[in-house]
Amino acid sequence: MSGRTDSDTDPVIAEDTQDTDDTQDGEDGEEYVGDARRARWIAAGTGALLCLAGLAASLLRLTGSAPAPVPAAYALGAAVCALAAVLGAKGRTRRALWLLIAGTMVMALGDQFD
């Protein structure tokens, strides 16, 4: 062990790191708020659109000669998508996404009854 004892082993600390970190956190926070707002709008809009499509399909199948489970499945899927739209507007976007998927699957299952 023949290391020199007079070597400089103190870490180099930059003076300006605190100032730049504070401004970056503020910008990231604003970006997250914008992302959350966009996710709420997308979840609510998609839920409303799928709800209207399900109701329209249910009414069209109800007036036709389709078996009874077909319009019922479309109406149930539309109701699930309407619930997803409400949850998405309130900020529960992850649950809204899963409900949108479930509602669309119920409508697709109703289409298989035909």
N, C-alpha and C positions, 0 to 999 in steps of 0.2 A: 504494500500500500504506500505508494510514493506520490500521492496527490498533493498539489500545492494548496496550502491553507489560505493564501491571500487572494484566491480567485473570486471573482464577483459572481455570486450565485443568487442574488436577489432577482425576482421576476420583474420584467419591464411592464409597467402599468401605464396605459394610455390615459391621458387626462380627459379627453373629449368623449369617452365612451358613454358616460351617463347622459349627456345631452342628446346624442343621436338615438339612444335606446328609447328615451321618452317620446320623441316625435314618431318613431316607428310604431310604438305600441298604440298611440292615438290613431294613426292612420289605419292600422289593422283593426282596431275596434270599430271604426266607421265602416270598414269594408265588411266586417261580420254583420253589422246592423243592416247594411244594404243586401247582403246575401239572405239574411233571415226574412227580410221584407219581401224579397223576390220569391223565396220559397213559399211564403204564405199566399201570395197572389197566385202563384202557379198551382198550388194545391187547391185553393178555393175555385179558381177558374176551371181547372180540369174536372173537379168534382161536379160543378154546376153543368158543365158541358156533357159529361157522361150521364148525369141525372136526366137532363132534357132528352138526350138520345134514347135512354132506356124508357122514359115515359112515352116518347113518340112511338118506339117499337112496340111497347105494350099496347098502346091504343090501336095501332095498325093490326097487330095480331089478334086483338080482341074482336075487331070487326070482321075478321076473316074466319076461315074454317079451321083454325089451329086448335089443338087440344087445350084444355084449361090450364095445364101447368106452364105452357109457354108464356102467355101474357103475365101470369103470376110471377114467373121467374124474372121476367124483364122488369116488372114493377118492384120486386124485392131488390134486385140489383140496383135499380134507380134510387130506392130508398137508402141503400147502403152508401151509394155515391153521394147522395145529398148529405148524409151524416159526415162523410169524409170532407165535403166542402165546408161544413160548419166547423169541424175540428181544424181544418187547414187554416181557416180565417182566424181562429183563436190562437194559432201558433203551434198546434200539435201536428206538425207536418209529417213526422215519422209514422204516427198512427194513421194519419190521413192517407198516406201512401199505401199502407197495408190494406186499408179499407177500400181504396180505389181498386186495388188489385183483386180483392175479394168480390167486390161488386161487379167488376167486369167478368170475373170467372162465373159468377152466378148467372149473368146474362148469357154468357157463352154456353153454359150448361142448359139453360132454357131453350137456346137455339137447337140443341141436340135432341130435344124432345119432339121437335117438328119433323 
